[in-house]
């Protein structure tokens, strides 16, 4: 997501998505194997 949207837009998208979904939805997404926090961390370490 971050690479296809660009650095700032991708970071903004992930942050807004996490805030809007809430913990219950984030936990459900994590159960499916998508961890937005890890995606964000990986992106921050690469830049």
PDB file of N, CA, C and O in Angstrom:
ATOM      1  N   UNK A   1       0.819  -1.195   0.000  1.00  0.00           N
ATOM      2  CA  UNK A   1       0.000   0.000   0.000  1.00  0.00           C
ATOM      3  C   UNK A   1       0.857   1.250   0.000  1.00  0.00           C
ATOM      4  O   UNK A   1       0.613   2.194  -0.751  1.00  0.00           O
ATOM      5  N   UNK A   2       1.850   1.236   0.846  1.00  0.00           N
ATOM      6  CA  UNK A   2       2.670   2.435   1.008  1.00  0.00           C
ATOM      7  C   UNK A   2       3.450   2.729  -0.263  1.00  0.00           C
ATOM      8  O   UNK A   2       3.560   3.881  -0.680  1.00  0.00           O
ATOM      9  N   UNK A   3       3.987   1.686  -0.876  1.00  0.00           N
ATOM     10  CA  UNK A   3       4.795   1.917  -2.073  1.00  0.00           C
ATOM     11  C   UNK A   3       3.941   2.336  -3.259  1.00  0.00           C
ATOM     12  O   UNK A   3       4.365   3.176  -4.052  1.00  0.00           O
ATOM     13  N   UNK A   4       2.761   1.777  -3.396  1.00  0.00           N
ATOM     14  CA  UNK A   4       1.925   2.136  -4.537  1.00  0.00           C
ATOM     15  C   UNK A   4       1.309   3.521  -4.379  1.00  0.00           C
ATOM     16  O   UNK A   4       1.044   4.190  -5.378  1.00  0.00           O
ATOM     17  N   UNK A   5       1.079   3.962  -3.157  1.00  0.00           N
ATOM     18  CA  UNK A   5       0.492   5.287  -2.923  1.00  0.00           C
ATOM     19  C   UNK A   5       1.544   6.383  -2.796  1.00  0.00           C
ATOM     20  O   UNK A   5       1.233   7.561  -2.972  1.00  0.00           O
ATOM     21  N   UNK A   6       2.757   6.016  -2.500  1.00  0.00           N
ATOM     22  CA  UNK A   6       3.803   6.988  -2.212  1.00  0.00           C
ATOM     23  C   UNK A   6       4.019   7.060  -0.719  1.00  0.00           C
ATOM     24  O   UNK A   6       3.168   6.626   0.058  1.00  0.00           O
ATOM     25  N   UNK A   7       5.135   7.599  -0.318  1.00  0.00           N
ATOM     26  CA  UNK A   7       5.514   7.580   1.098  1.00  0.00           C
ATOM     27  C   UNK A   7       4.502   8.292   1.999  1.00  0.00           C
ATOM     28  O   UNK A   7       3.974   7.683   2.929  1.00  0.00           O
ATOM     29  N   UNK A   8       4.230   9.549   1.743  1.00  0.00           N
ATOM     30  CA  UNK A   8       3.348  10.314   2.624  1.00  0.00           C
ATOM     31  C   UNK A   8       1.910   9.844   2.546  1.00  0.00           C
ATOM     32  O   UNK A   8       1.253   9.679   3.574  1.00  0.00           O
ATOM     33  N   UNK A   9       1.413   9.628   1.337  1.00  0.00           N
ATOM     34  CA  UNK A   9       0.021   9.192   1.167  1.00  0.00           C
ATOM     35  C   UNK A   9      -0.181   7.807   1.762  1.00  0.00           C
ATOM     36  O   UNK A   9      -1.213   7.540   2.377  1.00  0.00           O
ATOM     37  N   UNK A  10       0.791   6.927   1.585  1.00  0.00           N
ATOM     38  CA  UNK A  10       0.686   5.577   2.138  1.00  0.00           C
ATOM     39  C   UNK A  10       0.679   5.571   3.653  1.00  0.00           C
ATOM     40  O   UNK A  10      -0.116   4.865   4.275  1.00  0.00           O
ATOM     41  N   UNK A  11       1.554   6.348   4.238  1.00  0.00           N
ATOM     42  CA  UNK A  11       1.601   6.449   5.698  1.00  0.00           C
ATOM     43  C   UNK A  11       0.305   7.047   6.241  1.00  0.00           C
ATOM     44  O   UNK A  11      -0.236   6.576   7.242  1.00  0.00           O
ATOM     45  N   UNK A  12      -0.181   8.080   5.576  1.00  0.00           N
ATOM     46  CA  UNK A  12      -1.426   8.719   5.984  1.00  0.00           C
ATOM     47  C   UNK A  12      -2.595   7.734   5.867  1.00  0.00           C
ATOM     48  O   UNK A  12      -3.455   7.679   6.747  1.00  0.00           O
ATOM     49  N   UNK A  13      -2.623   6.964   4.789  1.00  0.00           N
ATOM     50  CA  UNK A  13      -3.689   5.991   4.584  1.00  0.00           C
ATOM     51  C   UNK A  13      -3.714   4.947   5.701  1.00  0.00           C
ATOM     52  O   UNK A  13      -4.778   4.647   6.243  1.00  0.00           O
ATOM     53  N   UNK A  14      -2.567   4.401   6.044  1.00  0.00           N
ATOM     54  CA  UNK A  14      -2.498   3.379   7.095  1.00  0.00           C
ATOM     55  C   UNK A  14      -2.929   3.970   8.436  1.00  0.00           C
ATOM     56  O   UNK A  14      -3.687   3.339   9.173  1.00  0.00           O
ATOM     57  N   UNK A  15      -2.459   5.164   8.758  1.00  0.00           N
ATOM     58  CA  UNK A  15      -2.838   5.793  10.034  1.00  0.00           C
ATOM     59  C   UNK A  15      -4.333   6.060  10.111  1.00  0.00           C
ATOM     60  O   UNK A  15      -4.963   5.786  11.132  1.00  0.00           O
ATOM     61  N   UNK A  16      -4.899   6.592   9.042  1.00  0.00           N
ATOM     62  CA  UNK A  16      -6.336   6.875   9.043  1.00  0.00           C
ATOM     63  C   UNK A  16      -7.152   5.594   9.095  1.00  0.00           C
ATOM     64  O   UNK A  16      -8.188   5.544   9.759  1.00  0.00           O
ATOM     65  N   UNK A  17      -6.699   4.567   8.407  1.00  0.00           N
ATOM     66  CA  UNK A  17      -7.401   3.289   8.425  1.00  0.00           C
ATOM     67  C   UNK A  17      -7.412   2.687   9.826  1.00  0.00           C
ATOM     68  O   UNK A  17      -8.445   2.200  10.284  1.00  0.00           O
ATOM     69  N   UNK A  18      -6.264   2.718  10.510  1.00  0.00           N
ATOM     70  CA  UNK A  18      -6.190   2.184  11.873  1.00  0.00           C
ATOM     71  C   UNK A  18      -7.123   2.936  12.813  1.00  0.00           C
ATOM     72  O   UNK A  18      -7.799   2.323  13.639  1.00  0.00           O
ATOM     73  N   UNK A  19      -7.165   4.258  12.693  1.00  0.00           N
ATOM     74  CA  UNK A  19      -8.008   5.065  13.572  1.00  0.00           C
ATOM     75  C   UNK A  19      -9.492   4.821  13.315  1.00  0.00           C
ATOM     76  O   UNK A  19     -10.283   4.745  14.255  1.00  0.00           O
ATOM     77  N   UNK A  20      -9.867   4.700  12.056  1.00  0.00           N
ATOM     78  CA  UNK A  20     -11.282   4.551  11.721  1.00  0.00           C
ATOM     79  C   UNK A  20     -11.827   3.163  12.009  1.00  0.00           C
ATOM     80  O   UNK A  20     -13.000   3.023  12.353  1.00  0.00           O
ATOM     81  N   UNK A  21     -11.006   2.144  11.876  1.00  0.00           N
ATOM     82  CA  UNK A  21     -11.499   0.781  12.048  1.00  0.00           C
ATOM     83  C   UNK A  21     -11.758   0.424  13.503  1.00  0.00           C
ATOM     84  O   UNK A  21     -12.750  -0.235  13.813  1.00  0.00           O
ATOM     85  N   UNK A  22     -10.895   0.844  14.376  1.00  0.00           N
ATOM     86  CA  UNK A  22     -11.028   0.470  15.777  1.00  0.00           C
ATOM     87  C   UNK A  22     -10.369  -0.873  16.047  1.00  0.00           C
ATOM     88  O   UNK A  22     -10.020  -1.604  15.120  1.00  0.00           O
ATOM     89  N   UNK A  23     -10.203  -1.189  17.321  1.00  0.00           N
ATOM     90  CA  UNK A  23      -9.453  -2.367  17.720  1.00  0.00           C
ATOM     91  C   UNK A  23     -10.102  -3.682  17.301  1.00  0.00           C
ATOM     92  O   UNK A  23      -9.406  -4.615  16.899  1.00  0.00           O
ATOM     93  N   UNK A  24     -11.416  -3.762  17.390  1.00  0.00           N
ATOM     94  CA  UNK A  24     -12.094  -5.013  17.051  1.00  0.00           C
ATOM     95  C   UNK A  24     -11.838  -5.396  15.591  1.00  0.00           C
ATOM     96  O   UNK A  24     -11.539  -6.553  15.294  1.00  0.00           O
ATOM     97  N   UNK A  25     -11.955  -4.438  14.694  1.00  0.00           N
ATOM     98  CA  UNK A  25     -11.722  -4.715  13.279  1.00  0.00           C
ATOM     99  C   UNK A  25     -10.246  -4.984  12.999  1.00  0.00           C
ATOM    100  O   UNK A  25      -9.911  -5.854  12.195  1.00  0.00           O
ATOM    101  N   UNK A  26      -9.364  -4.236  13.664  1.00  0.00           N
ATOM    102  CA  UNK A  26      -7.936  -4.465  13.476  1.00  0.00           C
ATOM    103  C   UNK A  26      -7.538  -5.868  13.923  1.00  0.00           C
ATOM    104  O   UNK A  26      -6.731  -6.527  13.267  1.00  0.00           O
ATOM    105  N   UNK A  27      -8.102  -6.323  15.033  1.00  0.00           N
ATOM    106  CA  UNK A  27      -7.808  -7.680  15.497  1.00  0.00           C
ATOM    107  C   UNK A  27      -8.310  -8.725  14.501  1.00  0.00           C
ATOM    108  O   UNK A  27      -7.639  -9.729  14.260  1.00  0.00           O
ATOM    109  N   UNK A  28      -9.463  -8.494  13.935  1.00  0.00           N
ATOM    110  CA  UNK A  28     -10.010  -9.425  12.937  1.00  0.00           C
ATOM    111  C   UNK A  28      -9.142  -9.450  11.682  1.00  0.00           C
ATOM    112  O   UNK A  28      -8.897 -10.513  11.111  1.00  0.00           O
ATOM    113  N   UNK A  29      -8.684  -8.288  11.261  1.00  0.00           N
ATOM    114  CA  UNK A  29      -7.795  -8.220  10.099  1.00  0.00           C
ATOM    115  C   UNK A  29      -6.485  -8.946  10.400  1.00  0.00           C
ATOM    116  O   UNK A  29      -5.951  -9.642   9.537  1.00  0.00           O
ATOM    117  N   UNK A  30      -5.967  -8.789  11.611  1.00  0.00           N
ATOM    118  CA  UNK A  30      -4.744  -9.488  12.007  1.00  0.00           C
ATOM    119  C   UNK A  30      -4.938 -10.996  11.996  1.00  0.00           C
ATOM    120  O   UNK A  30      -4.021 -11.733  11.635  1.00  0.00           O
ATOM    121  N   UNK A  31      -6.109 -11.461  12.382  1.00  0.00           N
ATOM    122  CA  UNK A  31      -6.399 -12.901  12.332  1.00  0.00           C
ATOM    123  C   UNK A  31      -6.331 -13.426  10.907  1.00  0.00           C
ATOM    124  O   UNK A  31      -6.037 -14.601  10.690  1.00  0.00           O
ATOM    125  N   UNK A  32      -6.601 -12.566   9.939  1.00  0.00           N
ATOM    126  CA  UNK A  32      -6.517 -12.956   8.527  1.00  0.00           C
ATOM    127  C   UNK A  32      -5.086 -12.875   8.009  1.00  0.00           C
ATOM    128  O   UNK A  32      -4.822 -13.252   6.867  1.00  0.00           O
ATOM    129  N   UNK A  33      -4.164 -12.392   8.829  1.00  0.00           N
ATOM    130  CA  UNK A  33      -2.755 -12.359   8.458  1.00  0.00           C
ATOM    131  C   UNK A  33      -2.243 -11.013   7.994  1.00  0.00           C
ATOM    132  O   UNK A  33      -1.142 -10.930   7.449  1.00  0.00           O
ATOM    133  N   UNK A  34      -3.018  -9.950   8.198  1.00  0.00           N
ATOM    134  CA  UNK A  34      -2.585  -8.612   7.796  1.00  0.00           C
ATOM    135  C   UNK A  34      -2.422  -7.764   9.048  1.00  0.00           C
ATOM    136  O   UNK A  34      -3.402  -7.453   9.725  1.00  0.00           O
ATOM    137  N   UNK A  35      -1.205  -7.396   9.351  1.00  0.00           N
ATOM    138  CA  UNK A  35      -0.919  -6.603  10.531  1.00  0.00           C
ATOM    139  C   UNK A  35      -0.482  -5.208  10.087  1.00  0.00           C
ATOM    140  O   UNK A  35       0.653  -5.017   9.649  1.00  0.00           O
ATOM    141  N   UNK A  36      -1.380  -4.242  10.203  1.00  0.00           N
ATOM    142  CA  UNK A  36      -1.089  -2.880   9.754  1.00  0.00           C
ATOM    143  C   UNK A  36       0.032  -2.239  10.557  1.00  0.00           C
ATOM    144  O   UNK A  36       0.783  -1.421  10.027  1.00  0.00           O
ATOM    145  N   UNK A  37       0.153  -2.598  11.816  1.00  0.00           N
ATOM    146  CA  UNK A  37       1.228  -2.045  12.636  1.00  0.00           C
ATOM    147  C   UNK A  37       2.589  -2.528  12.152  1.00  0.00           C
ATOM    148  O   UNK A  37       3.559  -1.770  12.151  1.00  0.00           O
ATOM    149  N   UNK A  38       2.659  -3.796  11.738  1.00  0.00           N
ATOM    150  CA  UNK A  38       3.920  -4.335  11.234  1.00  0.00           C
ATOM    151  C   UNK A  38       4.254  -3.739   9.861  1.00  0.00           C
ATOM    152  O   UNK A  38       5.422  -3.499   9.556  1.00  0.00           O
ATOM    153  N   UNK A  39       3.243  -3.505   9.050  1.00  0.00           N
ATOM    154  CA  UNK A  39       3.466  -2.864   7.754  1.00  0.00           C
ATOM    155  C   UNK A  39       4.023  -1.461   7.975  1.00  0.00           C
ATOM    156  O   UNK A  39       4.962  -1.043   7.299  1.00  0.00           O
ATOM    157  N   UNK A  40       3.446  -0.753   8.912  1.00  0.00           N
ATOM    158  CA  UNK A  40       3.914   0.598   9.225  1.00  0.00           C
ATOM    159  C   UNK A  40       5.339   0.571   9.777  1.00  0.00           C
ATOM    160  O   UNK A  40       6.170   1.391   9.387  1.00  0.00           O
ATOM    161  N   UNK A  41       5.623  -0.360  10.676  1.00  0.00           N
ATOM    162  CA  UNK A  41       6.963  -0.467  11.255  1.00  0.00           C
ATOM    163  C   UNK A  41       7.993  -0.793  10.178  1.00  0.00           C
ATOM    164  O   UNK A  41       9.067  -0.193  10.130  1.00  0.00           O
ATOM    165  N   UNK A  42       7.659  -1.734   9.330  1.00  0.00           N
ATOM    166  CA  UNK A  42       8.588  -2.114   8.257  1.00  0.00           C
ATOM    167  C   UNK A  42       8.869  -0.922   7.349  1.00  0.00           C
ATOM    168  O   UNK A  42      10.013  -0.685   6.961  1.00  0.00           O
ATOM    169  N   UNK A  43       7.838  -0.186   7.017  1.00  0.00           N
ATOM    170  CA  UNK A  43       8.022   0.982   6.167  1.00  0.00           C
ATOM    171  C   UNK A  43       8.911   2.012   6.850  1.00  0.00           C
ATOM    172  O   UNK A  43       9.787   2.592   6.210  1.00  0.00           O
ATOM    173  N   UNK A  44       8.698   2.244   8.137  1.00  0.00           N
ATOM    174  CA  UNK A  44       9.523   3.224   8.869  1.00  0.00           C
ATOM    175  C   UNK A  44      10.971   2.792   8.942  1.00  0.00           C
ATOM    176  O   UNK A  44      11.864   3.639   8.907  1.00  0.00           O
ATOM    177  N   UNK A  45      11.230   1.503   9.042  1.00  0.00           N
ATOM    178  CA  UNK A  45      12.608   1.024   9.103  1.00  0.00           C
ATOM    179  C   UNK A  45      13.311   1.130   7.758  1.00  0.00           C
ATOM    180  O   UNK A  45      14.530   1.294   7.699  1.00  0.00           O
ATOM    181  N   UNK A  46      12.543   1.037   6.681  1.00  0.00           N
ATOM    182  CA  UNK A  46      13.139   1.101   5.345  1.00  0.00           C
ATOM    183  C   UNK A  46      13.475   2.524   4.951  1.00  0.00           C
ATOM    184  O   UNK A  46      14.367   2.722   4.126  1.00  0.00           O
ATOM    185  N   UNK A  47      12.808   3.521   5.497  1.00  0.00           N
ATOM    186  CA  UNK A  47      13.058   4.906   5.100  1.00  0.00           C
ATOM    187  C   UNK A  47      13.932   5.547   6.091  1.00  0.00           C
ATOM    188  O   UNK A  47      14.270   6.722   5.948  1.00  0.00           O
TER     189      UNK A  47
END
